[in-house]
Every structure is written in C-alpha cells, then in structure tokens.
Amino acid sequence: MTTKKYHPDTVAIRSGQERTAFGEHSEAIFATSSFVFESAEQARARFSYEEEGNVYSRFTNPSLSVFQNRLAELEGGEACLGTSSGMAAMLAVCMSALKAGDHVVSAFSIFGASRVLLSGLMQNFGVEVSFVDLTDIESWKSAFKENTKMVFFETPNNPLMEVADISAIADLAHNHNPDILVVVDNCFCSPILQKPLSLGADVVLHSATKYIDGQGRCVGGAVVGSESFVGDKVLAFMRTAGPSMSPFNAWVFSKGLETLSLRVHKACDNAEELARYLDGHSGVERVFYPGLETHQQYELAARQQVRSGAVVTFEVKGGREAAYNIIDSTELMSITANLGDTKTTITHPYTTTHARWSDNDKKKAGISEGMIRIAVGLEYVDDLIEDLVLTPCP
C-alpha cells in the first residue's frame, strides 16, 4: 500500500505493514531468531544480498521492517534501521561513518551520554572531536577542517531547549565538503514537529524509548537516512556488531507511532500552559522553552518546528537545595530522567542526565544546580501546575 500521498497522521497508522497469508489486521510479532529457506540456493542468495528477504533477526525481521518502513516514511528518509537503544543508534552511525584520523564537529551542549561517547569512546579510536556553541554559526564555520567527516547536534537540545538552525549548519558543512555527514538527533521533536532531512540533514537519530514508544515500556533507537548510508553502511555494521532491536520492541514502537501525533500535540498543549505559568512566577529565575517569546531562538523555532515541544526547563534561586525541595515535594510527577512518556517526569539535570560532565563543562553549557527539567505528559494540566510547590521570591 502506497501511503506517500497521505497526511503524516495517516502514514503513522497505515504505512509499513505487509500482511501475511493469515490476513491479520494488527501487525504481527515475529518472535523468531532465524528464517527457513526454500532451498540451499535461496539461502546462499539471501546471505549474499542477491535476493531480498529475511535472514537472521540480528539484522532482519518482519516486525522490525514494519517499524523501520513507517518511521522512514514519516521522516522522509529512504531507509531506517532500528537499534537496541538511542545510544546504540548514535554508535552505529559513528562506527559506520568514521575511522581513525577523521574529525567531528559537534555541538557542546548535547545529551550527557552523547558527549561521553564522542569525547571518550570515539577519541579512543583516534577520532578527533571539536565542540562548538550550538547557536553560534560562526563557531561552526571556523571549526571545519580538511578531515571533517561528520557534524552532530540535537535540536532542541537537552536540557536548555536551545534551537539550532538546521539549514544553516547543513549548508555550511556541505559547502565545506559535500561528503560531510550532517547528523541530527530529533528525539525532542519527533517527525511530528520537525523533519531535519527536509532541512538539509543527512541522518536523523531517535531514541525510540521516548516519544515513539510514549509510555515508558521499551528501550530502542533508530537511524534514518539514505539507502546508500543507512541501508548499506549502517546495515553492514548492524549485521556484524548486532546492537539489535527485538521483534517485540519493534512491535511496541510501531503501535506507538500510530498515536504519536495525538500524544505529542496534547503534550505540547500542556507544556505551553505550564511554561507560561512558570514564566510568570516570582520564584522562578528563568524558563527555557522555545514557545515563549523571551526565548532567544523563538522565531527560528516557530519557523523550523511545527510546535515548541513538550519539555520545559526552568531555573530557581537557591541552587541544588531549592531544586531538590521542589522535585521532592511533587506527588504526581515521576522523578525519573526519562521523557516522552504519557506520565509527566521531573529531574535535576546537573546530577542525572549530565552527571558525568565536569562541573566546568556544565557551567560552560549553562546547566546550573538550580535547574529543573520537566518532560510534560498527558495529565490534566491544572493538576500538574498544582503539583509544583514553588516558593515565591521575597
């Protein structure tokens, strides 16, 4: 069934599925490690990629195909591969695109584990990494070298909700060298709110654990991009290294995509109202949310994203003690670092998501001990507001 002519909400529900001879309406879970061939010759052809078809669930499985085809169509990519986690997706891209002696330009303020992967693991393999200010185009421009092979950033970033100009950064990279791979983490927006490939990016990463699942049930990731890179190079890495997504998780993520639009828009409704409430509270030092006109990239976010997202970060006076008091006083919100859930979550980035960063790096990125991040869910928004016990400033 061709769904390209339909609205993304329809694509999220109807694309990707190939029914079996049993005529199932809902997508099936193919809980099998291997697949049977009609002959030894067919097995040879499958293993050598001469014939399309499933070989082994480490890198091919019908349940994964549904999820992968659906997400690829939503993002506007040629190919998609599911991975065991969001970090496995990033590792798969790095290992498929880079070798010793290559150079990466990355935004400084990114997810904590992403930063550790680049500055630790990849540099251990002889890859050079330069970190730049996400929103400073000149810093990006001056960072490119002759051996630059990849650009990486997330937008909006975690936890400051800064917005990168995807088109501008992609143009800079490709003008320097058309072969530079521009990789964008689209976790905070999902394809419902933002499509980086249409803005010049080459690869999109997802932690499917977040909005794609939407209910905090499974861990997984995804890589979306061209057939030549994702469908060839990343697939070769997956086949050899095996950071695989399970058929059950792929099924959960496929069903999650069906309700993604409804959940994301409702969460955005709640986040916008919560952000306005916090922005007007005397006990709050500053609110980081692209939907507020006081946000530095407000106009860019309005142009680049469908909506402002469902993550609201704010800073309170009194440092860690004040932040902890607010977090610990909540009865409704879940104290956990996950996000994208139907249940609202609250966390202290300084000591959780970015705990492995040095104090100097956190200070440089603007992550303070008084900062709180709320990933807004689908509860009644007035209940969420009442759950936050904020002490007014004298």
PyMOL commands that set and color helices and strands:
alter all, ss='L'
color gray80, all
select helices_A, chain A and resi 8-14+40-47+62-75+86-97+112-124+137-143+166-176+190-193+196-199+229-241+247-258+260-279+298-304+319-329+349-351+359-365+381-387
alter helices_A, ss='H'
color red, helices_A
select strands_A, chain A and resi 79-83+103-107+128-132+148-154+181-185+203-207+221-225+284-288+311-316+334-335+345-347+371-375
alter strands_A, ss='S'
color yellow, strands_A
deselect
rebuild
show_as cartoon
